[in-house]
Amino acid sequence: MYSKEELKKLKVEFWESFAFYCEVQPYLCDRKKMWILYNTKVKGVELKFDASRHGAQVILEINHRREEDQLEMFERLS
């Protein structure tokens, strides 16, 4: 098991190397980035990331209080 500091360091290293990887890919160099990691300014929608030795996960969570709003956001995203 990792300590909190070791885990934090691993996550920072992963995201920094991922950003570097995206910068050096020839087909990504001149393209505008279509993804945002934070500060999406969409109320009730969160992006969560988890990276481990076995892989990485990206979770899109819709958490509006009203179910109607959740369904509307889901329809917009699909």
JOGIBEL-V773999 format. One record per residue. PSI is psi in degrees with one decimal (999 if undefined). OMEGA is omega as a letter, one per 20 degrees, with the letter a starting at -180 (* if undefined). D_CENTER is the distance of its C-alpha to the mean C-alpha in whole Angstrom. Layout:
# JOGIBEL-V773999
psi=PSI omega=OMEGA d_center=D_CENTER
psi=PSI omega=OMEGA d_center=D_CENTER
This chain:
# JOGIBEL-V773999
psi=146.8 omega=r d_center=24
psi=151.4 omega=r d_center=22
psi=168.7 omega=a d_center=23
psi=-40.1 omega=a d_center=20
psi=-41.3 omega=r d_center=21
psi=-41.4 omega=r d_center=21
psi=-42.4 omega=r d_center=17
psi=-42.6 omega=r d_center=16
psi=-41.7 omega=r d_center=17
psi=-42.7 omega=r d_center=16
psi=-42.2 omega=r d_center=12
psi=-44.1 omega=r d_center=13
psi=-40.6 omega=r d_center=15
psi=-50.3 omega=a d_center=12
psi=-32.7 omega=r d_center=10
psi=-42.0 omega=r d_center=13
psi=-32.9 omega=r d_center=15
psi=-43.4 omega=r d_center=12
psi=-41.4 omega=r d_center=12
psi=-43.2 omega=r d_center=16
psi=-43.0 omega=a d_center=16
psi=-31.0 omega=a d_center=14
psi=-32.4 omega=a d_center=17
psi=-5.2 omega=r d_center=20
psi=127.5 omega=a d_center=19
psi=-37.2 omega=a d_center=22
psi=-8.3 omega=r d_center=21
psi=-9.3 omega=a d_center=18
psi=-49.5 omega=a d_center=20
psi=2.4 omega=a d_center=21
psi=145.8 omega=r d_center=19
psi=138.3 omega=r d_center=17
psi=131.0 omega=a d_center=13
psi=7.5 omega=a d_center=12
psi=150.8 omega=a d_center=8
psi=131.9 omega=a d_center=7
psi=-27.2 omega=a d_center=5
psi=170.3 omega=r d_center=8
psi=50.1 omega=a d_center=11
psi=-20.5 omega=a d_center=11
psi=26.3 omega=r d_center=14
psi=113.2 omega=a d_center=14
psi=131.8 omega=r d_center=16
psi=6.9 omega=r d_center=15
psi=128.6 omega=a d_center=12
psi=144.0 omega=r d_center=9
psi=128.0 omega=r d_center=5
psi=141.4 omega=a d_center=5
psi=141.8 omega=r d_center=5
psi=124.2 omega=r d_center=9
psi=134.7 omega=r d_center=10
psi=-174.9 omega=r d_center=14
psi=-24.5 omega=a d_center=17
psi=-10.1 omega=r d_center=17
psi=-170.0 omega=r d_center=14
psi=146.9 omega=r d_center=10
psi=142.2 omega=r d_center=8
psi=125.7 omega=a d_center=5
psi=128.6 omega=r d_center=7
psi=112.2 omega=a d_center=8
psi=127.0 omega=r d_center=11
psi=118.3 omega=a d_center=14
psi=50.3 omega=r d_center=16
psi=155.5 omega=r d_center=19
psi=-39.9 omega=a d_center=22
psi=138.2 omega=a d_center=24
psi=-33.4 omega=r d_center=24
psi=-40.6 omega=r d_center=25
psi=-37.0 omega=r d_center=22
psi=-45.5 omega=a d_center=19
psi=-39.1 omega=r d_center=21
psi=-43.3 omega=r d_center=21
psi=-39.3 omega=r d_center=18
psi=-41.5 omega=r d_center=17
psi=-39.2 omega=r d_center=20
psi=-37.7 omega=a d_center=18
psi=-22.2 omega=a d_center=15
psi=999 omega=* d_center=17
